């Protein structure tokens, strides 16, 4: 995200038309307007103009911005917000748009300082979350399925990016017409002008390929193998979106093919984290995420400054099953400690390191590429069954077993999964929808948005709240732990900056 550009001389033919007002050589102060806005005079052409530094000055009910922000991140439905804030729905939507713009500007300003933080290394988790948008018309009862891809720092919990495969700035009807004029329908997808966009032709073709149902096994190894099989069976191994007769495309804006969003996400991270010493990515098992990460960071991989791992977790276990696995793991660790006098004085962390190092001898080859997986021996309640695969092994023995054991011990999706869980719990717009046997597989939720753009806006706003406002048990925000800020930021500071 880039900060809003500075105001410049409005005279298009003036040499200062591209020079911001903060340059004293180009402008001089020229008092204020009756509304309190600063006035400037251009030293080159003599043109005078005003700059309004208060973003809320043109807003009616500006004092309600903070109130509505709080409602948004505390699971208040939109209609209830309208009642509590005593504003019309149209005003409410305009205020949400304003809050969103303020959040983007605030985050951009803060993250401009990231390259100067001298971060030695980051352990990052990457995953996607599905969001379902309600249908707008009773005669077209098909959900819109969007994906949000996010990356979190597992140590500080800072969310470096969250991107949804949707572009509200494009007009679907105009893009469809333009695609026909450009002959996109006659070209293979990579060579089209609108390759990134889900067009009606793409949707129709996808429906014809979505008849087969995926088998789901209760065993983690089988699930890993099934994912490899599904990836290999696709015409494009990086394309993982599934369209069915129950799903549709947005009426407003354009849905973007998820693989393009993935590549954009990792290129964004590459720029944002360009001065970080070493990066370790722990990613959900998905071929598109793998390809985007390795394409974006191939040079860092070769320089041994970046490593990528798959992390696959069985999230379908019951609470009782999770408890049994956790208790079994604790007993096995205790038995291992008792097996040798040399282990008795070791901490649990050191003991786990020895066990993981021993498991490196038992890596399991899975998939057509013979990826080697380690089945993690220490389950917990949040990740009761877990397997990890090192994807950037260049076979050059650059890491010894102690180093590898340490890297495997860091393998988790907890950082990004916690953010997604909190988003579901705290944003009524993104609450999990309800399905029933009577609606032919379609899902409906009274609080879900009708406008797909609201998904990205809600996540952007919540990312700022999560990173800069909400404090944890240590009384710090993720931004404070990362070193971006020294204190929590107030919601009022964000909406009135």
Secondary structure, 3 states (H helix, E strand, C coil): CCCCCCCECCCCCCCCCCCECCCCCCEEEEEECCCCCEEEEECCCCCEEEECCCCCCCCCCHHHHHHHHHHHCCCCCHHHHHHHHCCCHHHHHHHHHHHHHHHHHHHHHHHCCHHHCCCCEEEEEEEEEEEEECCCCCCCCCEEEEEEEEEEECCCCCEEEEEECEECCCCHHHHHHHHHHCCHHHCCHHHCCCCCECCHHHHHHHHHCCCCCCCCCCCHHHHHHHHHHHHHHCCCCCCCCCCCCCECCCCCCEEECHHHHHHHHHHHHHHHCCCCCEEEEEEECCHHHHHHHHHHCHHHHHCCCEEEEEEEECCCCCHHHHHHHHHHHHHHHHHHHHCCHHHCCCCHHHHHHHHHHHHHHHCEEECCCCEEEEECCCCCCCCCCEEEEECCCCCCCCCCHHHHHHHHHCCCCHHHHHHHHHHHHHCHHHCCCEECHHHCCCEECCCCCCCCHHHHHHHHHHHHHHHHHCCCCCCCCHHHHHCCCCCCCCHHHHHCC
